[in-house]
Amino acid sequence: MKFFTTGEVAKILDLPGARVRSFVRAGFLAPSRGRRKQLEFTFQDLLLLKTAKGLLSSRVPAKNVLRMLSSLKRQLPDDRHLATIKIYADGRRVVAWDGRARWQPDSGQFVFNFEAHDIAQKLNISRPAPKSSKQKLTAEYWFSLALELETSSEEDAKRAYRQALELDPKMADAHLNLGRLYHDSKEWEKAEAHYRFAAEYAAHDPTPYFNLGVLMEDLKSFPKAIRAYTQAIRNDPSFADAHCNLGLLFEAMGNKAKAIAHLRAARKIYLGR
């Protein structure tokens, strides 16, 4: 089998060597070591790194690429390599495609194969619908439509999520996704409110607390971010992304002991050992 050094990989893919090594440290890529302990990458590793570069070129933040690919690795069977999955940026989200189904690696939510924008126009979603016509459609329908609309119109997606919540105010996933859209558009108070509703209605789900932690980091409210990440880990001790973010946060705050503990926990979970 042909192996490639870090320098060769960096040259072939036109990626900084530091970026290649960061993907290795994150744990979703595990190249072998040569006699001199140098990293040795396979052709499949090259394909995976090429995908990562494509996402970065699509302006997906590096931290998000690391988180999504790490999440995707946990979603695949042990005998399935990440390089066998097509991963691409589709509008404002990242989508994974295995030849049979499409889903979002960060949430695990499946992407439906219908033209949401056309349906939205037929439903005239941009205008308030009469109350009687809204009631003919279920909250689940509006939620599925909102997922598709995220690729074409963020505002229409928000409206669809709100329609879902009118029909089912306790739909935690709708609160979570609507909060994320508000988060992306820097509507901080609305984002926090919906994240907290999601946490209330899905008390054992770590994701609302994780998203809340990211939001609090963005707002430089680090103690609140620590509390949110900690709760996410309480809900799911194997939530590697929460360990990773919490470790990086402790590192930035100068708490090296806690930083090392959480970063080691994240790496152990990512690598499965």
Protein Blocks (a to p, Z undefined) as FASTA:
>chain_A
ZZddfklmmmmnopafklmmmmmmnopaccdddfkopacddfklmmmmmmmmmmmmnopa
fklmmmmmmmmmmmpcfklcfklpccddehjaccddehjaccdfknopacddddfklmmm
mnommbccdfklmmmpcfklmmmmmmmmmmmomklmmmmmmmmmmmmmmlmklmmmmmmm
mmmnopaklmmmmmmmmmmmmmmbmklmmmmmmmmmmnopaklmmmmmmmmmmmmmmlmk
lmmmmmmmmmmnopaklmmmmmmmmmmmmnoZZ
